[in-house]
Amino acid sequence: LLLLSLLAICAPFSVSNGPLIFCRAPGITLEDKMAEESRKVQFKITLASDPKLPYRIVKVPESAPFVAVVKFAADEFRVPSATSGILTNDGVGVNPAQTAGAIFLKHGGDLKLIPRDRVGSA
């Protein structure tokens, strides 16, 4: 019985220097793995503090942490990422402690970056 289950998940291939056996986890195909790696979301992030409203288009994997997206966008606009926040077009703040895919599903792809470097200074 064990031999039959191994035959179901292992496929022999021959190469020039002998037989080669590729094994995979049951239920996971190469197409599934490639599709998982190619799933990406796209954000248009606008710098709200600049009157010219410059923007950057960022395309990242769904599983990427959104904190990294905020840091990248802030670095692109040359504003401090530690004190920057993300808002939706409706003015709702976005919690960056989520994946990029979750943010995209909840809030969409059109976001605003608000640098908060002058908050609280006298």
MOZI-V434883 format. One record per backbone hydrogen bond with DSSP energy under -1.0 kcal/mol. NH is the residue of the N-H (numbers start at 1). CO is the residue of the C=O. E is the energy in kcal/mol with one decimal. If there is no record, write none. Layout:
nh->{NH/NH}
co->{CO/CO}
e->{E/E}
//
This chain:
nh->{5/6/7/8/9/10/11/13/15/18/20/22/24/28/33/34/35/36/37/38/41/43/44/45/46/47/48/53/56/58/60/62/64/66/70/71/72/73/74/75/76/77/79/84/85/87/88/91/94/98/100/101/103/104/105/106/107/108/111/112/113/114/116/121}
co->{1/2/3/4/5/6/22/20/18/15/13/11/9/25/29/30/31/32/33/34/60/58/109/56/111/54/113/50/45/43/41/39/61/98/66/67/68/69/70/71/72/73/74/81/114/112/92/88/86/96/64/62/99/100/101/102/103/104/44/87/46/85/83/118}
e->{-1.9/-2.1/-2.1/-1.4/-1.0/-1.8/-2.4/-3.4/-2.1/-1.7/-3.8/-1.9/-1.4/-1.7/-1.9/-2.4/-2.5/-2.1/-1.8/-1.5/-3.0/-3.1/-3.9/-2.8/-2.4/-2.7/-2.0/-1.8/-2.2/-2.9/-2.4/-1.8/-1.6/-2.9/-2.4/-2.4/-2.4/-2.5/-2.7/-2.3/-2.1/-1.8/-2.5/-1.1/-2.6/-2.6/-2.1/-1.6/-2.3/-1.4/-2.8/-2.7/-2.0/-2.4/-2.2/-2.2/-3.1/-1.6/-2.6/-3.1/-3.3/-3.3/-1.8/-1.2}
//
